[in-house]
């Protein structure tokens, strides 16, 4: 039998728990650890939830990676690239790429009886992945692109619909300038809301064939190719790999291809998301520091309370190392209780927010209507192991006081 564990267990029992101060400090330590873990779980879940939610919206509005004409700038007017079977096969053969789709962008003006608004029309084809926009639909549906017939339906944002006083089923004229002014009449079949200002203020989805005709491009000419990957963490690696493969390719007009990723398209938003990591680190450090301080205080009080017992154990031949282990076992019971309680509280709060959206936010400022939650089992395990390890290391310091306790001076200590 492990003698140190046995004595620690006896000390932890209610009958052997000592005076009121010791019991009070044990309760304070348990509550401190529980609240600390709960706060850390909520912090990690909320911050990763924010990052995942906003990153998914930015990617859904564009893509992880784009292949465009090197001569194209960041305006809505683009120079074409030629989609070839060799290029498509090469991209589909790269491990980690989930989907490839073609697109065309062009600036235009929506004119109604009341207002005019400059927008970006994004032409989509039959290969368009509509998963993201289907989730963002407020009204209506996303049109289906036919490879032969041209569809006159469009999908606009809720923000644009409000600005232009349009509703589902309304028609409007769109004006495009390309050598000469051209007009197209569209019908609104769907209204979406991503709550990302950069997307909602201008993006209109239309049939890609409209923009090909306006640009006077061939059927295999597009503004670029959009590429979605399996893991957002691999964007930089895959972007570099694709760049190495395609940047030396040329179009018929002699222009070259360029590769951009979503972080280059929205640098300010990803910079803001990166700053959240600093806030998380500060909160975690402060929380662990508070919990560790309370545990140190509790252990010191237990040691002072049990000074006579320590002297007796030393006089009976128990080494300081074993006595230290005994009290570390005792505090381990407190830490485990705190961790269990903290996980229950933290996970329960996360699940309530995730399913019921109790805490609301201003979507104009935070891009989401409720506080987003991302519960990840790996994060929970790592968080608990890290917290337990840090507290255990911190508790070794006050336990060294046991070496200074002399049996002959403390055996009669009351």
C-alpha positions as CSV (number, residue, x, y, z in Angstrom):
1,X,0.0,0.0,0.0
2,X,1.1,3.5,-0.7
3,X,1.5,5.0,2.8
4,X,1.6,8.6,1.6
5,X,-1.6,8.2,-0.4
6,X,-3.3,6.5,2.5
7,X,-2.5,9.3,5.0
8,X,-3.4,12.0,2.4
9,X,-6.8,10.2,1.8
10,X,-7.4,10.1,5.6
11,X,-6.6,13.8,5.9
12,X,-9.0,14.6,3.1
13,X,-11.9,12.8,4.7
14,X,-14.5,14.9,6.7
15,X,-13.6,13.3,10.0
16,X,-9.9,14.0,9.6
17,X,-10.2,17.4,7.9
18,X,-8.8,19.4,10.7
19,X,-10.0,22.9,11.8
20,X,-12.4,25.3,10.1
21,X,-9.6,27.4,8.6
22,X,-8.2,24.3,6.8
23,X,-11.6,23.3,5.5
24,X,-12.3,26.8,4.4
25,X,-9.1,27.1,2.5
26,X,-9.7,23.8,0.8
27,X,-13.1,25.0,-0.3
28,X,-11.6,28.3,-1.5
29,X,-8.9,26.4,-3.4
30,X,-11.4,24.1,-5.1
31,X,-13.6,27.0,-6.1
32,X,-10.6,28.9,-7.4
33,X,-9.4,26.0,-9.6
34,X,-13.0,25.3,-10.8
35,X,-13.6,29.0,-11.8
36,X,-10.2,29.2,-13.3
37,X,-10.7,26.2,-15.5
38,X,-14.3,27.3,-16.4
39,X,-13.0,30.7,-17.5
40,X,-10.2,29.2,-19.5
41,X,-12.6,26.8,-21.3
42,X,-14.9,29.6,-22.1
43,X,-12.0,31.8,-23.3
44,X,-10.6,29.2,-25.6
45,X,-14.1,28.2,-26.9
46,X,-15.1,31.8,-27.6
47,X,-11.9,32.9,-29.2
48,X,-11.5,29.8,-31.4
49,X,-15.2,30.1,-32.2
50,X,-14.7,33.7,-33.4
51,X,-11.8,32.8,-35.5
52,X,-13.5,29.8,-37.1
53,X,-16.7,31.6,-37.7
54,X,-15.2,34.7,-39.3
55,X,-12.6,32.7,-41.3
56,X,-15.4,30.4,-42.6
57,X,-17.3,33.5,-43.7
58,X,-14.3,35.1,-45.4
59,X,-13.5,31.8,-47.2
60,X,-17.1,31.2,-48.1
61,X,-17.4,34.7,-49.7
62,X,-14.3,34.0,-51.8
63,X,-12.1,30.9,-51.4
64,X,-8.9,29.8,-49.6
65,X,-6.7,30.3,-52.7
66,X,-7.2,32.0,-56.1
67,X,-5.4,31.7,-59.4
68,X,-5.7,34.9,-61.4
69,X,-4.0,36.8,-64.2
70,X,-0.8,38.4,-62.9
71,X,-1.7,41.6,-64.8
72,X,-5.0,41.9,-62.9
73,X,-5.1,44.4,-60.0
74,X,-7.4,44.3,-56.9
75,X,-10.2,46.1,-58.7
76,X,-13.4,44.4,-60.0
77,X,-12.1,44.6,-63.6
78,X,-9.9,41.6,-64.4
79,X,-7.9,40.1,-67.2
80,X,-8.7,36.5,-68.2
81,X,-6.9,33.3,-67.6
82,X,-7.5,30.2,-69.8
83,X,-8.8,27.1,-68.0
84,X,-7.1,24.1,-69.5
85,X,-7.5,20.4,-68.8
86,X,-3.8,20.2,-67.8
87,X,-4.3,23.0,-65.2
88,X,-7.4,21.4,-63.8
89,X,-5.9,17.9,-63.6
90,X,-2.8,19.3,-61.9
91,X,-4.8,21.1,-59.2
92,X,-7.1,18.1,-58.6
93,X,-4.0,15.9,-58.2
94,X,-2.6,18.0,-55.3
95,X,-3.3,16.4,-51.9
96,X,-5.2,18.7,-49.6
97,X,-7.3,20.5,-52.2
98,X,-11.0,19.9,-51.7
99,X,-12.7,21.8,-54.5
100,X,-11.8,23.9,-57.6
101,X,-14.3,26.3,-59.3
102,X,-14.1,29.0,-61.9
103,X,-15.4,32.5,-61.4
104,X,-15.6,35.9,-63.1
105,X,-15.9,39.3,-61.4
106,X,-16.9,42.6,-62.8
107,X,-18.0,46.0,-61.4
108,X,-21.5,47.2,-62.2
109,X,-24.2,49.6,-61.1
110,X,-27.6,48.6,-60.0
111,X,-30.2,51.1,-60.9
112,X,-33.7,51.2,-59.4
113,X,-36.5,53.7,-59.4
114,X,-35.2,55.1,-56.2
115,X,-31.4,54.6,-55.9
116,X,-28.2,53.6,-57.7
117,X,-25.5,51.4,-56.1
118,X,-22.1,50.3,-57.3
119,X,-21.6,46.5,-56.7
120,X,-19.4,43.6,-57.7
121,X,-21.0,41.0,-59.8
122,X,-19.5,37.5,-59.3
123,X,-20.2,35.1,-62.1
124,X,-20.5,31.4,-60.9
125,X,-20.7,28.3,-63.0
126,X,-22.2,24.8,-62.6
127,X,-19.2,23.8,-60.5
128,X,-20.0,26.4,-57.8
129,X,-20.0,25.1,-54.3
130,X,-23.1,26.7,-52.8
131,X,-22.8,25.2,-49.3
132,X,-21.8,28.5,-47.6
133,X,-24.3,30.7,-49.2
134,X,-27.1,28.2,-48.6
135,X,-26.3,28.5,-44.9
136,X,-26.4,32.3,-45.1
137,X,-29.7,32.6,-47.1
138,X,-32.3,34.8,-45.4
139,X,-34.9,34.4,-48.1
140,X,-35.3,32.5,-51.3
141,X,-32.7,30.2,-52.9
142,X,-29.5,30.0,-54.9
143,X,-30.1,29.7,-58.6
144,X,-28.8,26.6,-60.5
145,X,-26.5,27.3,-63.4
146,X,-27.1,25.5,-66.7
147,X,-24.1,25.0,-69.0
148,X,-26.2,25.8,-72.0
149,X,-29.0,28.2,-71.0
150,X,-28.2,31.6,-69.5
151,X,-30.0,32.2,-66.1
152,X,-31.2,35.7,-65.3
153,X,-31.6,35.1,-61.6
154,X,-29.2,36.7,-59.1
155,X,-28.6,36.5,-55.3
156,X,-27.9,39.7,-53.4
157,X,-27.2,40.6,-49.8
158,X,-29.7,41.7,-47.3
159,X,-27.7,45.0,-46.9
160,X,-28.0,45.8,-50.6
161,X,-31.7,44.8,-50.6
162,X,-32.3,47.3,-47.8
163,X,-30.2,50.1,-49.5
164,X,-31.9,49.7,-52.8
165,X,-35.4,48.9,-51.3
166,X,-35.6,45.6,-53.2
167,X,-37.2,42.4,-52.2
168,X,-37.4,38.8,-53.3
169,X,-38.8,38.5,-56.8
170,X,-38.0,42.1,-57.8
171,X,-36.3,42.9,-61.1
172,X,-33.6,45.5,-61.6
173,X,-31.3,46.8,-64.3
174,X,-27.6,46.5,-64.0
175,X,-25.2,48.7,-66.0
176,X,-21.8,47.5,-67.1
177,X,-19.1,49.6,-68.8
178,X,-17.0,47.6,-71.4
179,X,-16.0,49.7,-74.4
180,X,-19.7,50.7,-74.5
181,X,-22.3,50.6,-71.8
182,X,-24.3,47.4,-71.5
183,X,-27.5,46.7,-69.6
184,X,-28.8,43.4,-68.1
185,X,-32.1,42.8,-66.4
186,X,-31.9,40.5,-63.4
187,X,-34.5,38.9,-61.1
188,X,-33.7,38.4,-57.4
189,X,-34.2,34.8,-56.5
190,X,-32.3,34.9,-53.1
191,X,-31.2,37.2,-50.4
192,X,-28.2,36.3,-48.1
193,X,-26.4,37.8,-45.1
194,X,-22.9,36.9,-44.1
195,X,-22.6,39.9,-41.6
196,X,-19.1,40.6,-43.1
197,X,-19.2,44.2,-44.3
198,X,-16.7,43.6,-47.1
199,X,-18.9,40.9,-48.6
200,X,-22.4,42.2,-47.9
201,X,-21.9,45.7,-49.1
202,X,-21.2,44.8,-52.7
203,X,-21.3,41.1,-53.7
204,X,-24.0,39.9,-56.2
205,X,-24.0,36.4,-57.5
206,X,-25.0,35.9,-61.2
207,X,-24.6,33.4,-64.0
208,X,-21.1,33.4,-65.2
209,X,-22.2,33.4,-68.9
210,X,-23.5,37.0,-68.5
211,X,-20.1,38.3,-67.6
212,X,-18.3,36.2,-70.3
213,X,-20.6,37.9,-72.9
214,X,-20.0,41.4,-71.4
215,X,-16.2,40.9,-71.4
216,X,-16.5,39.2,-74.9
217,X,-14.4,36.3,-73.6
218,X,-14.3,32.7,-74.9
219,X,-16.1,29.9,-73.0
220,X,-12.8,28.8,-71.4
221,X,-11.7,32.2,-70.3
222,X,-12.4,33.3,-66.7
223,X,-11.2,35.8,-64.1
224,X,-9.6,33.0,-62.2
225,X,-10.0,29.7,-60.4
226,X,-11.0,29.4,-56.7
227,X,-9.5,26.7,-54.6
228,X,-10.8,25.4,-51.3
229,X,-8.6,23.2,-49.1
230,X,-9.3,20.6,-46.4
231,X,-7.4,22.3,-43.7
232,X,-7.2,26.1,-43.3
233,X,-3.8,25.7,-41.6
234,X,-2.3,24.3,-44.8
235,X,-3.2,27.4,-46.9
236,X,0.3,28.9,-46.9
237,X,1.9,25.6,-47.7
238,X,-0.5,24.7,-50.6
239,X,-0.4,28.3,-51.9
240,X,3.3,28.2,-52.2
241,X,3.1,24.7,-53.9
242,X,0.5,25.9,-56.4
243,X,2.5,29.1,-57.0
244,X,5.6,27.1,-57.8
245,X,3.6,25.0,-60.3
246,X,1.7,27.6,-62.2
247,X,3.5,31.0,-62.0
248,X,5.7,30.0,-65.0
249,X,2.6,29.1,-67.1
250,X,1.5,31.7,-69.7
251,X,-1.8,32.6,-71.3
252,X,-2.2,33.0,-75.1
253,X,-1.5,36.7,-74.7
254,X,1.8,36.1,-73.0
255,X,0.5,37.1,-69.5
256,X,1.4,34.9,-66.5
257,X,-0.6,33.5,-63.6
258,X,-0.5,34.6,-60.0
259,X,-1.6,32.9,-56.8
260,X,-3.3,34.7,-54.0
261,X,-4.8,33.4,-50.7
262,X,-7.6,34.6,-48.5
263,X,-5.1,36.1,-46.0
264,X,-3.9,38.4,-48.7
265,X,-7.4,39.4,-49.7
266,X,-8.5,40.3,-46.2
267,X,-5.2,41.2,-44.3
268,X,-6.8,43.6,-41.8
269,X,-9.4,41.0,-40.6
270,X,-6.8,38.2,-40.2
271,X,-4.5,40.6,-38.4
272,X,-7.4,41.4,-36.0
273,X,-8.0,37.6,-35.5
274,X,-4.3,37.2,-34.8
275,X,-4.4,39.8,-32.0
276,X,-7.0,37.6,-30.3
277,X,-4.3,35.1,-29.6
278,X,-2.4,37.6,-27.4
279,X,-5.6,38.3,-25.4
280,X,-6.1,34.6,-24.8
281,X,-2.5,34.1,-23.6
282,X,-2.9,37.0,-21.1
283,X,-6.2,35.7,-19.8
284,X,-4.9,32.1,-19.4
285,X,-1.7,33.3,-17.6
286,X,-3.7,35.5,-15.2
287,X,-6.2,32.8,-14.5
288,X,-3.6,30.1,-13.8
289,X,-1.7,32.7,-11.6
290,X,-4.8,33.3,-9.5
291,X,-5.6,29.6,-9.1
292,X,-1.9,28.8,-8.3
293,X,-1.7,31.5,-5.7
294,X,-4.8,30.2,-4.0
295,X,-3.4,26.7,-4.1
296,X,-0.1,27.9,-2.5
297,X,-2.0,29.6,0.2
298,X,-4.1,26.5,0.9
299,X,-1.0,24.3,1.1
300,X,0.8,26.6,3.4
301,X,-2.1,26.7,5.8
302,X,-2.3,22.9,5.7
303,X,1.4,22.6,6.4
304,X,1.2,25.1,9.4
305,X,-1.9,23.3,10.7
306,X,-0.2,19.9,10.5
307,X,3.2,21.0,11.8
308,X,3.0,18.7,14.8
309,X,2.0,15.8,12.6
310,X,5.0,16.5,10.3
311,X,7.3,16.4,13.4
312,X,5.8,13.1,14.5
313,X,6.2,11.6,11.1
314,X,9.8,12.7,10.9
315,X,10.5,11.3,14.4
316,X,9.1,8.0,13.2
317,X,11.6,7.9,10.4
318,X,9.6,9.3,7.4
319,X,11.8,11.3,5.0
320,X,11.0,14.9,4.1
321,X,10.5,13.7,0.5
322,X,7.8,11.3,1.5
323,X,6.0,13.9,3.7
324,X,6.2,16.3,0.8
325,X,4.6,13.7,-1.4
326,X,1.9,13.2,1.2
327,X,0.8,16.8,1.1
328,X,1.1,16.9,-2.7
329,X,-1.3,14.0,-2.8
330,X,-3.6,16.0,-0.5
331,X,-3.6,19.0,-2.7
332,X,-4.0,16.8,-5.8
333,X,-7.4,15.7,-4.4
334,X,-8.3,19.4,-4.3
335,X,-7.1,20.1,-7.8
336,X,-8.9,17.1,-9.2
337,X,-12.2,18.2,-7.6
338,X,-11.6,21.7,-8.9
339,X,-10.9,20.4,-12.4
340,X,-14.0,18.2,-12.5
341,X,-16.2,21.0,-11.3
342,X,-14.6,23.6,-13.6
343,X,-15.1,21.3,-16.6
344,X,-18.7,20.7,-15.8
345,X,-19.4,24.5,-15.4
346,X,-17.3,25.6,-18.4
347,X,-18.7,22.9,-20.8
348,X,-22.3,23.5,-19.6
349,X,-22.0,27.2,-20.2
350,X,-20.5,26.6,-23.7
351,X,-23.3,24.2,-24.6
352,X,-26.0,26.6,-23.4
353,X,-24.6,29.4,-25.5
354,X,-24.0,27.2,-28.5
355,X,-27.6,25.9,-28.6
356,X,-29.6,28.8,-27.3
357,X,-27.4,31.9,-28.2
358,X,-28.0,33.5,-24.8
359,X,-25.4,36.2,-25.2
360,X,-26.1,38.5,-28.1
361,X,-23.7,40.7,-30.0
362,X,-23.8,43.6,-32.4
363,X,-23.3,42.0,-35.8
364,X,-22.1,45.3,-37.3
365,X,-19.2,45.3,-34.9
366,X,-18.4,41.6,-34.3
367,X,-19.7,40.0,-37.6
368,X,-21.9,37.6,-35.6
369,X,-25.2,37.9,-33.9
370,X,-24.4,35.7,-30.9
371,X,-21.2,34.8,-29.1
372,X,-19.8,31.8,-31.2
373,X,-18.6,28.7,-29.4
374,X,-16.1,26.1,-30.7
375,X,-15.8,23.2,-28.3
376,X,-12.8,21.0,-29.2
377,X,-11.9,17.9,-27.2
378,X,-8.2,18.3,-28.0
379,X,-8.3,21.8,-26.6
380,X,-10.1,20.6,-23.4
381,X,-7.6,17.8,-22.8
382,X,-4.6,20.1,-23.4
383,X,-6.0,22.8,-21.2
384,X,-6.6,20.4,-18.3
385,X,-3.2,18.8,-18.6
386,X,-1.5,22.2,-18.8
387,X,-3.3,23.6,-15.8
388,X,-2.7,20.6,-13.7
389,X,1.0,20.5,-14.6
390,X,1.5,24.2,-13.9
391,X,-0.3,24.0,-10.5
392,X,1.7,20.9,-9.6
393,X,5.0,22.6,-10.4
394,X,4.0,25.7,-8.4
395,X,3.0,23.6,-5.3
396,X,6.5,22.1,-5.1
397,X,7.9,25.5,-3.9
398,X,5.8,25.8,-0.7
399,X,6.2,22.1,0.0
400,X,10.0,22.7,0.4
401,X,9.2,24.2,3.8
402,X,8.9,20.7,5.1
403,X,12.7,20.3,5.0
404,X,12.9,23.2,7.5
405,X,10.6,21.6,10.1
406,X,12.6,20.1,13.0
407,X,10.9,17.2,14.9
408,X,12.2,18.2,18.4
409,X,10.8,21.8,18.0
410,X,7.4,20.9,16.5
411,X,6.3,17.7,18.1
412,X,4.6,19.7,20.9
413,X,3.4,22.5,18.6
414,X,-0.3,23.3,19.1
